[in-house]
């Protein structure tokens, strides 16, 4: 087991990161510590974050220590995974300068960071996310990992499996995938495994949209979370409500929302979407 420690980390909160809708293999530790356990690719890990001044308030001015206990992955891997090299304070300042109305969302979700996730894992995860709820998405993903992923071993009180390689899902039978309660998504998952195995990895929105069963919303999620195209602005039911409430858009005017976000937030549109989504969903607005 590796133990890595990163000090003087700003703009960081585990709940904000893991509960903002960008990933599905992380859950709170059941000991009430505030830690999270989960997996990134081929590694299982327990993540903890301790503010340097726990009674000094929270926010982007507060530093803290990030501790990672993991079955693998070196310092560079986890530094990159948690996007520790990006200045999120500068991003939030730019977003607030472009639109002061977004400030409450920036302050509420001050600790959000967009993870650097594996592209294939992101594609499959967001195919599974369609018309699904988060507990079931998590269960579906763990099911395919336990059947088609390579064993990681026992850690943190349970067995772990790596996310399946593309060729493993390409070789899966649709009926077997359906047996994991994946429903109509089973065919899309197998097709994605075949496509990723036999063709170059997608590098743009058009290529992602050419995957079977992937529409505009899922494509934008994959662009943002799998390809780090931070100008991508995923629009789901929550975002339609947000754009109506904050900017007066008709909830059917998806094109107008996308154009507005591109003009208003430019290359930071994906960050804006995450802050707004987390703020509205968490507060039931």
Legacy VTK file of the C-alpha trace (Angstrom):
# vtk DataFile Version 3.0
C-alpha trace
ASCII
DATASET POLYDATA
POINTS 285 float
0.000 0.000 0.000
1.391 3.397 -1.002
0.886 6.467 1.168
1.234 9.839 -0.503
0.891 13.243 1.127
0.325 16.552 -0.649
0.539 19.685 1.504
-0.688 23.268 1.125
-3.531 22.293 -1.209
-6.156 24.976 -1.901
-9.582 24.909 -3.526
-10.172 21.325 -2.462
-13.043 19.474 -0.825
-13.663 15.733 -1.151
-17.457 15.955 -1.068
-17.467 18.688 -3.694
-15.181 16.671 -5.966
-16.797 13.269 -5.618
-20.447 14.354 -5.404
-20.619 16.839 -8.293
-21.647 14.217 -10.861
-18.319 13.687 -12.613
-17.400 10.219 -11.270
-19.104 7.143 -9.851
-16.533 4.842 -8.203
-16.021 6.856 -5.013
-18.127 6.592 -1.853
-17.817 8.024 1.662
-15.958 5.815 4.130
-18.431 4.294 6.558
-16.542 5.385 9.686
-17.766 8.995 9.632
-14.260 10.325 8.994
-15.194 12.297 5.893
-12.736 10.209 3.876
-13.669 8.604 0.561
-12.770 5.165 -0.748
-12.897 4.147 -4.373
-10.914 3.351 -7.465
-9.222 5.197 -10.278
-8.428 2.932 -13.192
-6.387 0.045 -11.785
-5.885 1.400 -8.264
-8.031 1.370 -5.142
-7.509 4.178 -2.668
-8.642 5.879 0.489
-8.563 9.671 0.253
-8.535 12.083 3.171
-8.220 15.850 3.349
-7.483 17.799 6.528
-7.716 21.617 6.549
-4.646 23.226 8.069
-6.897 25.499 10.137
-10.082 23.467 10.740
-11.748 26.255 12.709
-10.738 28.995 10.324
-13.562 28.500 7.870
-13.611 26.923 4.438
-12.971 28.287 0.996
-10.311 28.892 -1.555
-8.088 30.701 0.963
-7.943 27.655 3.239
-5.044 25.254 2.715
-5.023 21.613 3.688
-3.221 18.287 3.503
-4.337 15.615 1.047
-3.451 12.056 2.061
-3.823 9.126 -0.324
-3.483 5.483 0.698
-3.509 3.490 -2.526
-2.764 0.075 -3.944
-0.711 1.727 -6.675
-0.050 4.878 -8.640
2.878 7.176 -7.983
2.878 10.814 -6.929
2.613 12.017 -10.528
-0.425 9.824 -11.187
-2.434 11.121 -8.219
-1.244 14.722 -8.651
-2.580 14.585 -12.203
-5.754 12.682 -11.254
-6.784 15.365 -8.762
-5.679 18.164 -11.111
-3.489 19.692 -8.427
-1.515 21.718 -10.946
-4.482 23.869 -11.972
-5.107 27.265 -10.336
-8.801 27.072 -9.483
-8.752 30.415 -7.715
-7.841 32.066 -11.014
-10.646 30.166 -12.768
-13.217 31.272 -10.192
-12.012 34.864 -10.369
-12.430 34.824 -14.156
-15.910 33.299 -13.950
-17.008 35.831 -11.337
-15.628 38.691 -13.419
-17.652 37.509 -16.428
-20.815 36.962 -14.412
-21.122 38.145 -10.775
-24.393 36.191 -10.464
-22.403 32.946 -10.395
-20.526 33.973 -7.232
-22.807 32.103 -4.754
-22.225 28.872 -6.681
-18.460 29.460 -6.741
-18.405 30.033 -3.001
-20.622 27.050 -2.242
-18.645 24.588 -4.397
-15.263 26.180 -3.710
-13.559 22.770 -3.482
-14.614 21.294 -6.827
-11.818 20.029 -9.056
-12.345 18.303 -12.382
-10.633 14.934 -12.192
-8.370 13.623 -14.939
-10.198 10.368 -15.592
-9.409 7.599 -18.038
-11.169 8.256 -21.347
-12.596 4.775 -21.871
-13.829 4.575 -18.282
-15.521 7.946 -18.781
-17.208 6.817 -22.000
-18.667 3.690 -20.410
-19.594 5.464 -17.174
-21.620 8.114 -18.963
-23.261 5.608 -21.291
-24.437 3.887 -18.108
-25.528 7.231 -16.605
-28.242 7.764 -19.223
-31.745 7.778 -17.691
-30.266 6.421 -14.488
-29.789 7.502 -10.867
-26.457 7.699 -9.062
-26.871 4.701 -6.699
-27.805 2.490 -9.633
-25.019 3.908 -11.829
-22.514 3.048 -9.111
-23.925 -0.458 -8.763
-23.888 -1.007 -12.538
-20.275 0.122 -12.807
-19.110 -2.046 -9.912
-20.911 -5.012 -11.498
-19.068 -4.716 -14.796
-15.786 -4.160 -12.959
-16.233 -7.297 -10.827
-17.087 -9.430 -13.883
-14.828 -7.966 -16.586
-12.118 -6.060 -14.690
-8.818 -7.448 -13.470
-8.617 -8.072 -9.703
-6.861 -5.373 -7.720
-7.054 -7.289 -4.438
-8.440 -6.684 -0.983
-8.205 -3.204 0.485
-10.217 -1.132 2.914
-12.361 -4.088 3.875
-13.471 -5.291 0.457
-12.341 -6.731 -2.860
-11.553 -4.328 -5.688
-11.443 -4.693 -9.455
-9.927 -2.455 -12.098
-12.158 -0.851 -14.663
-12.472 -3.274 -17.616
-10.148 -2.910 -20.572
-11.878 -2.098 -23.884
-11.186 -5.539 -25.337
-12.802 -7.222 -22.323
-16.077 -5.404 -22.933
-15.745 -5.902 -26.691
-15.646 -9.655 -26.066
-18.622 -9.613 -23.682
-21.949 -11.072 -24.742
-24.821 -8.608 -24.775
-27.016 -11.075 -22.890
-24.378 -11.342 -20.170
-24.183 -7.563 -19.880
-27.949 -7.380 -19.682
-27.733 -9.904 -16.865
-25.906 -7.187 -14.907
-29.102 -5.090 -15.088
-27.670 -2.730 -17.707
-30.787 -2.902 -19.861
-30.639 -1.293 -23.300
-27.222 0.137 -22.436
-25.667 -3.343 -22.753
-25.449 -3.137 -26.544
-23.984 0.351 -26.372
-21.309 -0.818 -23.916
-20.228 -3.737 -26.088
-20.192 -1.516 -29.182
-18.062 1.075 -27.356
-15.593 -1.640 -26.340
-15.349 -2.840 -29.940
-14.949 0.671 -31.310
-12.314 1.689 -28.783
-10.391 -1.554 -29.349
-10.355 -1.380 -33.132
-10.190 2.359 -33.855
-8.175 5.321 -32.599
-9.512 6.826 -29.388
-12.014 9.632 -30.028
-10.485 13.072 -29.839
-13.361 15.402 -30.631
-17.099 15.781 -30.103
-18.042 14.489 -33.565
-16.077 11.291 -33.022
-17.691 10.729 -29.625
-21.158 11.341 -31.099
-20.474 8.626 -33.662
-20.432 6.021 -30.870
-23.626 3.976 -30.691
-26.066 5.361 -28.134
-24.214 8.590 -27.338
-26.137 11.843 -27.736
-25.161 15.498 -27.221
-25.435 15.609 -23.416
-23.365 12.461 -22.844
-20.874 13.554 -25.514
-20.326 16.836 -23.693
-19.810 14.992 -20.392
-17.191 12.801 -22.058
-15.548 15.858 -23.622
-15.346 17.584 -20.228
-14.462 14.666 -17.957
-12.610 12.372 -20.362
-10.863 14.748 -22.760
-10.493 17.787 -20.497
-12.219 20.040 -23.025
-13.269 22.578 -20.437
-15.299 24.593 -22.928
-17.811 21.710 -23.061
-21.104 22.551 -21.326
-23.233 19.448 -20.598
-26.935 20.285 -20.507
-29.219 17.959 -18.569
-32.519 18.554 -16.779
-30.804 20.352 -13.920
-28.859 22.650 -16.226
-31.994 23.460 -18.215
-33.628 24.528 -14.955
-30.560 26.564 -13.976
-30.434 28.357 -17.314
-34.122 29.138 -17.057
-33.873 30.370 -13.472
-30.690 32.420 -13.820
-30.810 33.613 -17.403
-34.429 33.303 -18.510
-33.978 30.627 -21.180
-36.904 28.509 -22.279
-36.013 25.004 -21.070
-36.393 23.692 -24.622
-33.841 26.148 -26.011
-30.789 23.912 -25.617
-28.991 25.484 -28.559
-29.453 28.946 -27.087
-28.111 27.774 -23.735
-25.035 26.223 -25.340
-24.308 29.338 -27.391
-24.772 31.561 -24.335
-22.420 29.437 -22.214
-19.809 29.455 -24.970
-19.937 33.229 -25.269
-20.285 33.986 -21.549
-17.808 31.516 -20.084
-15.641 30.563 -23.106
-12.989 27.980 -22.187
-14.270 27.882 -18.597
-17.823 26.823 -19.508
-17.316 23.314 -18.124
-16.164 24.677 -14.785
-19.174 27.007 -14.672
-21.480 24.065 -15.348
-19.990 22.084 -12.465
-20.251 24.915 -9.936
-23.827 25.740 -10.950
-24.964 22.105 -11.104
-23.539 21.298 -7.651
-24.992 24.452 -6.088
-28.511 23.982 -7.474
-28.737 20.232 -6.976
-27.294 20.289 -3.465
-29.636 23.060 -2.350
-32.721 21.743 -4.135
-33.160 25.052 -5.918
LINES 1 286
285 0 1 2 3 4 5 6 7 8 9 10 11 12 13 14 15 16 17 18 19 20 21 22 23 24 25 26 27 28 29 30 31 32 33 34 35 36 37 38 39 40 41 42 43 44 45 46 47 48 49 50 51 52 53 54 55 56 57 58 59 60 61 62 63 64 65 66 67 68 69 70 71 72 73 74 75 76 77 78 79 80 81 82 83 84 85 86 87 88 89 90 91 92 93 94 95 96 97 98 99 100 101 102 103 104 105 106 107 108 109 110 111 112 113 114 115 116 117 118 119 120 121 122 123 124 125 126 127 128 129 130 131 132 133 134 135 136 137 138 139 140 141 142 143 144 145 146 147 148 149 150 151 152 153 154 155 156 157 158 159 160 161 162 163 164 165 166 167 168 169 170 171 172 173 174 175 176 177 178 179 180 181 182 183 184 185 186 187 188 189 190 191 192 193 194 195 196 197 198 199 200 201 202 203 204 205 206 207 208 209 210 211 212 213 214 215 216 217 218 219 220 221 222 223 224 225 226 227 228 229 230 231 232 233 234 235 236 237 238 239 240 241 242 243 244 245 246 247 248 249 250 251 252 253 254 255 256 257 258 259 260 261 262 263 264 265 266 267 268 269 270 271 272 273 274 275 276 277 278 279 280 281 282 283 284
